[in-house]
Amino acid sequence: MSPDPYGRAIRDHHRGKREAPLIDRDGTETREHDIGGYYFGDHRPESWFEPRVDGPLLDMGAGAGRDTLYFQERVDTVAIDPSEHLIETMRERGVEDARVGDMFALREQFGRDRFGAALSVGSQLQLAASDHALQQFLADLAYVTTPDATAMLDGYDPDRAVEAGVFAVRDDPTPGLAHRVYHSEYEGEVSRTLQFRLFSVDRLREAAVGTPWDVVDAMEGHPGDEESVMWRALLEKPQ
């Protein structure tokens, strides 16, 4: 198993065994990663997404399973995450179908029209390394979802993230882009370096051109967090 301090720290926190902080590092700059409040807090479903979820749901990059636990009470829900530690955590918390999986390789894991809705909360979507990679992800997501599917995606707004001085963010001269680069450390274990390509909702709309998806709605921030510099976007397939 590759080093996974991030997943192991969250699993240990869930089990009440975490004695050390999870540290994110960008060169000499560090921050302590907030685990308890985000991963184990109450779910706050968006009013414009939840009513559209009436079929099987795919939760991509599901973390500790907060959203999956909420939605599996209503519909068949599959949670995927690349971290084996987080899969263990989700199963221990009661997630019924948690699988090690890669949101950027959906066709290899699921058949056509498997899901009626899809969800990705967190900035993992912005690990797509290029516009082409983002467009390929959207095409693959369209393949594994039904013709009337809906999806909610989430990411950092590059301009607001730079202005707010978000940890490890770097500006880019290209409009609608920024970058974020850091790695995590926990109890002496060091992760691979994560390289996020922060893109705006407008660039998401551009990437959707040529795929079955349209961005039909978007919101700045997260529910209950007016200072958030992230966005959420709702995608549908025009009939």
C-alpha positions in Angstrom: 0.0 0.0 0.0 1.3 3.5 -0.9 1.8 5.9 2.0 -1.5 7.3 3.0 -1.1 9.6 6.0 -4.4 11.4 5.1 -6.6 8.3 5.2 -4.8 6.8 8.2 -5.2 9.9 10.3 -9.0 10.1 9.5 -9.4 6.4 10.3 -7.5 6.8 13.6 -9.6 9.8 14.5 -12.8 7.8 13.8 -11.5 5.0 16.1 -10.5 7.5 18.8 -6.8 6.6 18.5 -5.4 9.7 16.9 -2.8 11.3 19.1 -0.9 13.3 16.4 -2.1 16.0 14.1 -2.4 15.6 10.3 -0.1 18.2 8.8 -0.3 19.6 5.3 3.1 21.0 4.1 4.0 23.4 1.3 7.7 23.9 1.6 8.3 25.5 5.0 4.7 26.4 5.4 2.4 24.1 7.3 -1.1 23.8 8.6 -2.9 21.4 10.8 -5.7 19.6 8.8 -9.2 20.0 10.4 -10.5 16.4 10.6 -13.4 16.4 13.2 -15.4 19.3 12.0 -15.5 18.6 8.2 -15.4 14.8 7.8 -17.7 13.9 10.7 -20.0 16.9 10.8 -23.7 17.0 9.9 -24.7 16.7 6.2 -26.2 19.8 4.7 -27.7 18.8 1.3 -28.2 21.5 -1.3 -31.9 22.1 -1.9 -31.3 22.2 -5.7 -29.4 18.8 -5.8 -31.1 16.5 -3.3 -34.6 16.5 -4.9 -33.0 15.4 -8.2 -31.6 12.3 -6.6 -34.1 9.6 -7.2 -32.0 6.7 -8.6 -28.7 5.0 -7.8 -26.0 7.6 -6.6 -22.3 7.5 -7.0 -20.3 9.4 -4.3 -16.8 10.1 -5.7 -14.0 10.7 -3.3 -16.3 9.9 -0.5 -13.9 10.5 2.4 -15.4 9.3 5.7 -18.8 8.7 4.1 -20.7 11.7 5.4 -22.7 12.2 2.2 -23.1 8.5 1.5 -24.5 7.8 4.9 -27.2 10.5 4.3 -28.2 9.4 0.8 -28.1 5.7 1.3 -31.2 6.0 3.5 -33.1 7.0 0.3 -31.4 5.4 -2.7 -28.8 2.8 -3.6 -25.5 4.6 -3.1 -22.0 3.5 -4.0 -19.0 5.3 -2.4 -15.6 5.2 -4.0 -12.3 6.5 -2.7 -8.6 5.7 -3.5 -7.7 5.3 0.2 -8.1 1.8 1.7 -8.0 3.4 5.1 -11.0 5.6 4.2 -12.9 2.6 2.8 -12.4 0.8 6.2 -13.6 4.0 8.0 -16.7 4.2 5.8 -17.6 0.5 6.4 -17.1 0.9 10.1 -19.4 3.9 10.1 -22.2 1.9 8.3 -21.7 2.7 4.6 -23.2 -0.3 2.8 -21.2 -0.2 -0.4 -17.8 1.4 -0.1 -15.2 0.5 -2.7 -11.6 1.4 -3.5 -11.9 3.3 -6.7 -10.6 6.2 -8.9 -13.0 8.9 -10.0 -10.8 9.4 -13.1 -11.2 5.8 -14.3 -15.0 5.4 -14.1 -15.4 3.3 -17.3 -13.0 0.7 -15.9 -15.2 0.3 -12.8 -18.8 0.6 -13.8 -21.0 -0.2 -16.8 -23.0 2.2 -18.9 -26.0 3.9 -17.3 -25.2 2.5 -13.8 -26.2 5.6 -11.9 -28.9 8.2 -11.9 -26.9 10.8 -10.0 -23.3 11.5 -9.0 -21.7 13.6 -6.4 -18.2 14.9 -5.7 -17.8 17.1 -2.6 -14.2 18.3 -1.9 -11.7 19.7 -4.3 -10.6 16.3 -5.7 -12.1 17.1 -9.1 -9.4 19.7 -9.4 -6.7 17.0 -9.5 -7.6 16.7 -13.2 -4.3 17.8 -14.7 -5.6 19.6 -17.8 -8.7 20.8 -19.6 -8.5 17.6 -21.6 -8.4 15.4 -18.5 -11.4 17.3 -17.1 -13.3 16.8 -20.3 -12.4 13.1 -20.3 -13.7 12.8 -16.7 -17.0 14.4 -17.8 -17.3 12.1 -20.7 -16.6 9.1 -18.5 -19.1 10.3 -15.9 -21.7 10.6 -18.7 -21.0 7.0 -19.7 -21.7 5.6 -16.3 -24.8 7.7 -15.7 -28.3 7.5 -17.2 -29.5 9.9 -20.0 -31.5 11.9 -17.4 -28.8 11.9 -14.7 -27.7 14.9 -12.6 -24.4 15.6 -11.0 -23.0 18.0 -8.4 -19.4 18.9 -8.5 -17.3 21.0 -6.2 -14.1 23.0 -6.4 -12.1 26.1 -5.4 -12.7 29.4 -7.1 -9.2 30.3 -8.3 -9.6 34.1 -8.0 -11.1 34.1 -4.6 -8.7 31.4 -3.3 -5.7 33.6 -4.3 -7.3 36.7 -2.9 -8.0 34.9 0.4 -4.5 33.5 0.6 -5.7 29.9 0.9 -2.9 27.5 2.0 -0.6 26.4 -0.8 -2.4 28.3 -3.5 -0.4 29.8 -6.4 -1.7 32.3 -8.9 -1.7 31.7 -12.7 -1.7 34.3 -15.4 -4.4 32.4 -17.3 -7.8 33.7 -16.5 -9.9 31.4 -14.4 -6.9 29.3 -13.2 -4.7 28.8 -10.1 -2.8 26.0 -8.6 -2.4 24.3 -5.2 0.5 22.1 -4.3 1.2 20.3 -1.0 1.7 17.0 0.7 0.5 15.5 4.0 2.4 14.1 7.0 1.1 12.0 9.9 3.2 10.1 12.5 6.3 10.2 10.3 4.5 9.0 7.1 4.7 11.3 4.1 2.2 11.3 1.2 2.9 12.0 -2.5 2.7 15.6 -3.5 -0.8 16.6 -4.6 -1.1 19.1 -7.5 -4.5 20.7 -7.9 -5.4 22.7 -10.9 -8.0 25.2 -9.6 -10.5 26.2 -12.3 -13.5 28.4 -12.3 -17.2 27.4 -13.1 -16.8 29.1 -16.4 -13.9 26.8 -17.3 -16.0 23.9 -16.2 -18.7 25.0 -18.6 -16.2 25.2 -21.4 -14.9 21.7 -20.6 -18.5 20.4 -20.7 -18.8 21.4 -24.4 -18.7 18.3 -26.5 -19.9 16.1 -23.6 -23.5 15.3 -22.7 -23.4 17.7 -19.7 -24.6 21.2 -19.3 -23.8 23.3 -16.2 -27.4 24.4 -15.2 -26.7 26.1 -11.9 -23.9 27.1 -9.6 -23.4 28.7 -6.3 -20.5 30.4 -4.5 -19.4 29.0 -1.1 -20.9 26.2 0.9 -24.2 26.1 2.7 -23.7 27.7 6.2 -20.2 29.0 5.3 -20.3 32.5 3.9 -16.5 32.7 3.9 -16.0 29.7 1.8 -14.0 30.4 -1.4 -15.3 27.2 -3.1 -18.1 26.7 -5.7 -20.6 24.0 -6.3 -22.1 23.3 -9.7 -25.1 21.4 -10.8 -24.9 19.5 -14.2 -27.6 17.8 -16.2 -27.9 16.2 -19.6 -30.2 18.1 -21.9 -33.0 15.9 -23.3 
